[in-house]
Amino acid sequence: MRLTQDIIRNLIKEALNAQEREDKINSITNMIPSSMATWIWNTYKDISGSREPQPCTCGSAAKLWRKATDEIRTFVRDNDR
């Protein structure tokens, strides 16, 4: 009985996380809000298995941030729907 409850809780938690990921990543258009930078980078690392340190949020790191957001968008598109 306990195992079934744990499985159900985990499924609900995953569904909520999936919706949260989708909502957050869809809210980003052309500029990453500084308040979301840590979430984006940590989510990217969780999805990709990367161990890269979080880059600065200046223009010189734009390529890294693009890579992170693209990885999250791809994950959401392929796994969360």
Secondary structure as a PSIPRED ss2 file (coil, helix, strand):
# PSIPRED VFORMAT (PSIPRED V4.0)

   1 M C   1.000  0.000  0.000
   2 R H   0.000  1.000  0.000
   3 L H   0.000  1.000  0.000
   4 T H   0.000  1.000  0.000
   5 Q H   0.000  1.000  0.000
   6 D H   0.000  1.000  0.000
   7 I H   0.000  1.000  0.000
   8 I H   0.000  1.000  0.000
   9 R H   0.000  1.000  0.000
  10 N H   0.000  1.000  0.000
  11 L H   0.000  1.000  0.000
  12 I H   0.000  1.000  0.000
  13 K H   0.000  1.000  0.000
  14 E H   0.000  1.000  0.000
  15 A H   0.000  1.000  0.000
  16 L H   0.000  1.000  0.000
  17 N H   0.000  1.000  0.000
  18 A H   0.000  1.000  0.000
  19 Q H   0.000  1.000  0.000
  20 E H   0.000  1.000  0.000
  21 R H   0.000  1.000  0.000
  22 E H   0.000  1.000  0.000
  23 D H   0.000  1.000  0.000
  24 K H   0.000  1.000  0.000
  25 I H   0.000  1.000  0.000
  26 N H   0.000  1.000  0.000
  27 S C   1.000  0.000  0.000
  28 I C   1.000  0.000  0.000
  29 T C   1.000  0.000  0.000
  30 N C   1.000  0.000  0.000
  31 M C   1.000  0.000  0.000
  32 I C   1.000  0.000  0.000
  33 P C   1.000  0.000  0.000
  34 S H   0.000  1.000  0.000
  35 S H   0.000  1.000  0.000
  36 M H   0.000  1.000  0.000
  37 A H   0.000  1.000  0.000
  38 T H   0.000  1.000  0.000
  39 W H   0.000  1.000  0.000
  40 I H   0.000  1.000  0.000
  41 W H   0.000  1.000  0.000
  42 N H   0.000  1.000  0.000
  43 T H   0.000  1.000  0.000
  44 Y H   0.000  1.000  0.000
  45 K H   0.000  1.000  0.000
  46 D H   0.000  1.000  0.000
  47 I H   0.000  1.000  0.000
  48 S H   0.000  1.000  0.000
  49 G C   1.000  0.000  0.000
  50 S C   1.000  0.000  0.000
  51 R C   1.000  0.000  0.000
  52 E C   1.000  0.000  0.000
  53 P C   1.000  0.000  0.000
  54 Q C   1.000  0.000  0.000
  55 P C   1.000  0.000  0.000
  56 C C   1.000  0.000  0.000
  57 T C   1.000  0.000  0.000
  58 C C   1.000  0.000  0.000
  59 G H   0.000  1.000  0.000
  60 S H   0.000  1.000  0.000
  61 A H   0.000  1.000  0.000
  62 A H   0.000  1.000  0.000
  63 K H   0.000  1.000  0.000
  64 L H   0.000  1.000  0.000
  65 W H   0.000  1.000  0.000
  66 R H   0.000  1.000  0.000
  67 K H   0.000  1.000  0.000
  68 A H   0.000  1.000  0.000
  69 T H   0.000  1.000  0.000
  70 D H   0.000  1.000  0.000
  71 E H   0.000  1.000  0.000
  72 I H   0.000  1.000  0.000
  73 R H   0.000  1.000  0.000
  74 T H   0.000  1.000  0.000
  75 F H   0.000  1.000  0.000
  76 V H   0.000  1.000  0.000
  77 R H   0.000  1.000  0.000
  78 D H   0.000  1.000  0.000
  79 N H   0.000  1.000  0.000
  80 D C   1.000  0.000  0.000
  81 R C   1.000  0.000  0.000
